[in-house]
Amino acid sequence: MITALENGRILTGAGFIDGSLLIEDGVIAAVVEGPATVAGRRHDLGGRRLVPGFIDTQVNGGGGILFNDAPTVETISRIGAAHRRFGTTGFLPTLISDDLDTVARAIAAVDAAILAGAPGVLGIHIEGPFLNSRRKGVHDASKFRILDEAVLPLLGSLKHGRTLITLAPETTTPAMIAKLVAGGSIVAAGHTNASYRTIRASLDAGLSGFTHLFNAMSPLTSREAGVVGAALDDQDSWCGLIVDGRHVDPVVMRIALRAKRHDRFMLVTDAMPNVGTDDQVFMLQGRQIRVENGVCVDDHGTLAGSALDMAAAVRNAVAMLGLDLVEAIRMASRSPADFLGLGESHGEIAVGCRADLALLDDETRVVETWIGGRTSSEA
């Protein structure tokens, strides 16, 4: 059965067009100007914007639950449903630093969720425990460890989807990073105090991303470029940005955007359990976290993830960074898809791509989503 989404402003690779989109077997079959002329189910988009669904590579929680607390298929589905309301049609459940048995349970849960067809799950993001205590942020430094040969089989054990590993390169070696990449993992630098030279060697070994650029990493200074300088100097790696106006000053992000190709920046939420709820307090590994003025902080005022959703990140990228809407949407869809190696099938409205879509109103708020051609009511 063909489904026709009609009367919309559809974002294609060439920009917005007025037309219709045809879906067959969960895949985009055609994008046409004007009304559809084929038989099938019809959905009137009401002249609103139809865009690629957002892809979030850093989702710690949502819907009142943290992935670390209960790494199960049910948890993953609940987090995905919470973020889907805000246009996220693809995501990586993100496990912050924890014991290796919890890492193993999380990987098994993601494999099971993908096999069960849980909407939107693209893999797993393992953020730690191979981090630097000097840049720990809200992570529990007692969980940190050196990345060695013994843990490689575990990190490469996901059978379905993508594995993203955030590590501090100074806790391991370029050779170990190369082994992770050769085994199919995507490696990003984060919570790191590394020098420019260390990061450059890691990039040469296959490191390809930077987790929440500027946050929890050695800064760019006059005599040492640090992690930030390495990230902005390298034109091919991807940088995640938390655009909530609090994690990074918008002026700093605008300067970064002048230093590097825009298609190598991607919006992330680093979202916590409160997203999709009215909760203002939650627990993080035994510590109380409060939502204050739109950000999550612990009792010492340390940032603890975010209260951000992807639709808000897109709006903020326009308002705070001066991007046009199309570019902001692409930073939330095509850029993360490319980073994950999914650019041929995700992150764009084009024939042959998965029908993962979001319908936006004039205020860039989400009206409806499709994942594999199915709305949330059909999932």
Secondary structure, 3 states (H helix, E strand, C coil): CCEEEEEEEEEECCEEEEEEEEEECCEEEEEEECCCCCCCEEEECCCCEEEECEEEEEECEECCEEHHHCCCHHHHHHHHHHHHCCCEEEEEEEEECCCHHHHHHHHHHHHHHHHCCCCCECEEEEECCCCCHHHCCCCCHHHCCCCCHHHHHHHCCCCCCEEEEEECHHHCCHHHHHHHHHCCCEEEECCECCCHHHHHHHHHHCCCEECCCCCCECCCCCCCCHHHHHHHHCCCCEEEECCCCCCCCHHHHHHHHHHCCHHHEEECCCECCCCCCCCCEEEECCEEEEEECCEEECCCCCEEEECCCHHHHHHHHHHHHCCCHHHHHHHCCHHHHHHCCCCCCCCCCCCCCECCEEEECCCCCEEEEEECCEECCCC
